[in-house]
Every structure is written in C-alpha cells, then in structure tokens.
Amino acid sequence: MPTLHIRTTPPGPRARTLLRRCERYVAPSATQAYPLVVDHAAGCHVWDVDGNCYLDFTAGIAVSATGHGHKQVVGAITAQVDRLIHFSFADFYYPSYVRMAERLAELAPGREPKQVFLCNSGAEAIEAAIKVVRHATRRPYILAFYNAFHGRTLGALSLTASKPVQRRGFAPLLPGVFHAPYPDPHRSRGDDPAEECLDHIENVLFRTVLPPEETAAIFVEPIQGEGGLIVPPDHFLTGLRRLCDRHGILLVDDEIQAGMGRTGKFFAIEHAGVAPDVICLAKAVGGGLPLGAVIARKRVVSWERGSHTSTFGGNPVACEAGLATIEVIEKEGLMRNAAEQGAYIQKRLRQLQQRCRSIGDVRGRGLMIGVEFVRNRRTKEPAERQRDHAVQEAFRRGLLLLACGRNVIRISPPLSITREEVGQGLGVLEEVLS
Ligand SMILES: Cc1ncc(COP(=O)(O)O)c(C=O)c1O
C-alpha cells in the first residue's frame, strides 16, 4: 500500500500553473473545494501533478467502484478501443449496448421484464426518465423531494432541490414539478419522520395543489447523497411504493450515486425490498467512462421509434467498461466488502464522535457514509465552517473527502478499499478532528 506523502504543500508549483490557466480559460461553474490537480491514480490512491500521494475517500464522486485503473476494466476498454470506438446506437446496432442492456435488465429488482435506455450521464438519465414517465402516463405533474439532487440540466434541475446556487439565475424551470419533505431521522422532531412525509404527500399536496390522478411519477433517491447523505427509514420507500400504487403513479428510483453495489446491495432500494417502475443509473455504471442508464418496466416504455435517442449514449467503450465493472463487483465480492468496510468505518466514527463534540451524527449504508457537524449537539445547529475546515485539513494531510448538504462530510471510497486503507484514512480523519 502506498504511504500518503505530501512533499509540497498543495497546490505545488505545477498545480499552481495549471490553476492559473484554468482561471483564465475555464468557465467558473464547478465546485472544487480544494486545489487537487490529479496526475494519476491506482486502486484507492491518487497522485497529484507535484508528486503528492493521497488516499481517495471520494472515488471521483462515487464513480470508481472497482478502484482506479482496475486491470480488468482497463483491459476491456483497450480491447474495445482496438475493435470499435464509436458507431452510434441512435441509428445502428452493436453488441456491447445490447449486452449492457441485458445485464442491467437482469439485475433490476422485480419479476416484470425490463427495457433499458443508455445515455451519457446522470442528468441525461433523469431527463430520459422524465420523458418515459410522461409518455407512459400522459400525466403532466412530477413530485420530487427537498434536498434531492438529480442533476443540473434544466429538466433534472427542476427536480433538484438541494442548494439555491444550483437554481439561481436559471428560472423558469420545468413547470408542474412539486417537492415534498424527505424523512431525516437525525433532524426530525417527530417519532416517525417517514410517516410524516408520506402523510404530507397524501394529505397536504394531493388535497391542495397536486392532483394525484395527474401525477406521472415520484422521483426519489433511496439515500440522498449531495443533499446531505440522508438515510430514510426503509418503510418510507415501502410507503412510497404503496402510495404510488394507490394512485397509478410511477416510482422512479435515482440510484445514480447509491447504486452499483455502493450500499452493499446492487441497488440501494433493495434494502427496503421495493421494486421501482424506473431506475436511473450513472456514475459507477460506466467504470469511469461517461454512461447513464434508465431501466424501466417494459410495460412502462411506451416510446416509439424516433421519440428519444442520443448520438453517443451507450458508447461501445463505455458499455464494455461497465460490463467489466459489473463482473468485477460480483467476482471480487465488492458488495460484501462495501458492507463490511462501511460498518467498520461507521463503528470507528461513532467512537470518534464520543471524543469530538462537533460530530452530531454518523450515518450511512455500506460505503455511502455521512458525518454531520454541529455547533451544539442538543440544538443541532449546523457547523458549516468546522466541516469545511475538516475537509481542507484532511486534504492537506493526504485524505480526499467531499462535502455534501450544509454541514456533512461524505465518505464514498472505491468499493475495493481494504481494511488497511480504511485505517490509513480514518487515522488522518481522527488526527484532523481531534
Ligand atoms: C443522485 C444523483 N442523481 C443525479 C446526478 C447527476 O449526475 P451527473 O453529474 O452525471 O449529471 C447525481 C450527481 O451527483 C446524483 O448524485
């Protein structure tokens, strides 16, 4: 295992040069929290352009499930590059698209046959899902949740409700989108936050502004990621399923961040035993290459020829990378590893919580873990600055973390992380927080 070393306090000279050029030529809309300029990566370690070595607790925003540069994934990519880089499934056929569709349809929960549409990103998968549910139901309205993140293209952004900066200056968005509260067990004042949220939909929204018989779909993240790593009680998802069935509404499960084994099951919604009507995947599904997927019950896909497609969606190289990723996840027991390492990380963080008063909550499933920072445990007042400081300090010591929500640190390493690497990362985090 490589040792973490920070030879030159980042940003080092090479990084600084690139950052200057970046400021001059690159549109300033991204959200980089610290000046990491990546040169290369292997497994769970990342090297910057100045030779510093870091441990990756981000997996490039929950993408590199098998670890960076996994041999089998790289092999599948290079073999496909040699054979065929592009031909566009919009107008032609090639085997890897069909094999990927087959594989995802087999993996999706529920007995009904499924059909799959492949695209290039998470936001594109959400856009396609919006078009699937509207076309299938011929209903105009859509319901999503506060704190949700579904992407930044205009349709997806209309569902996203996690930070004002993501919407500021971009209105008007898609009409007919409503939001409901998402159950947050840590912050709820009541006994059953799931029931309260379901009750709000049924007895407030459906009785006032949102006719259920005109609602096409409810879009939900099985665990909210970017919005603050919020894990709802399982009966929230089972309750949503029942509510959808009652009103003929389709349930769309956004597994873009939580899927592909990250929570210990292939799809996070499987923990609740729920079969959605539509699933959106992206991030890890392309093994590091741009790929998104919509997996829908066959009877829901009423699209006709020419109604939706894309030049690059389901590119053959991305499909091969994705197929190899799925094979590695299964063959190397990465879902079991995610569950085991995740439980261990949470246990260690809870021990740390006893010593560190600013940790208000530790939560998550598998390797999708959140650490919430508060100024006062009783009032739960968010401690954004402490959270930001912890992320910066960890970076300076060689640990890559991401923030989410207002005051939460997100831990989402590759699913292949070893106990030794976990120990290395937690050692840094403990140093920073104590
Ligand atoms: C749950 C969820 N949905 C959708 C998206 C959007 O994906 P992309 O950034 O590939 O457009 C993200 C990205 O973070 C996500 O976490």
The ligand as an SDF file (V2000), in Angstrom:
LIG
                    3D

 16 16  0  0  0  0  0  0  0  0999 V2000
  -28.4180   11.0400   -7.1030 C   0  0  0  0  0  0  0  0  0  0  0  0
  -27.8600   11.7800   -8.2950 C   0  0  0  0  0  0  0  0  0  0  0  0
  -28.6220   11.9450   -9.3830 N   0  0  0  0  0  0  0  0  0  0  0  0
  -28.1700   12.5770  -10.4760 C   0  0  0  0  0  0  0  0  0  0  0  0
  -26.8810   13.0850  -10.5150 C   0  0  0  0  0  0  0  0  0  0  0  0
  -26.3920   13.7970  -11.7570 C   0  0  0  0  0  0  0  0  0  0  0  0
  -25.4200   13.0510  -12.3710 O   0  0  0  0  0  0  0  0  0  0  0  0
  -24.4030   13.7340  -13.4450 P   0  0  0  0  0  0  0  0  0  0  0  0
  -23.4760   14.5880  -12.6380 O   0  0  0  0  0  0  0  0  0  0  0  0
  -23.7350   12.5590  -14.0970 O   0  0  0  0  0  0  0  0  0  0  0  0
  -25.2480   14.5070  -14.3830 O   0  0  0  0  0  0  0  0  0  0  0  0
  -26.0610   12.9450   -9.4020 C   0  0  0  0  0  0  0  0  0  0  0  0
  -24.6930   13.5040   -9.4170 C   0  0  0  0  0  0  0  0  0  0  0  0
  -24.0810   13.7280   -8.3980 O   0  0  0  0  0  0  0  0  0  0  0  0
  -26.5510   12.2700   -8.2580 C   0  0  0  0  0  0  0  0  0  0  0  0
  -25.8040   12.1110   -7.1680 O   0  0  0  0  0  0  0  0  0  0  0  0
  1  2  1  0
  2  3  1  0
  2 15  2  0
  3  4  2  0
  4  5  1  0
  5  6  1  0
  5 12  2  0
  6  7  1  0
  7  8  1  0
  8  9  2  0
  8 10  1  0
  8 11  1  0
 12 13  1  0
 12 15  1  0
 13 14  2  0
 15 16  1  0
M  END
$$$$
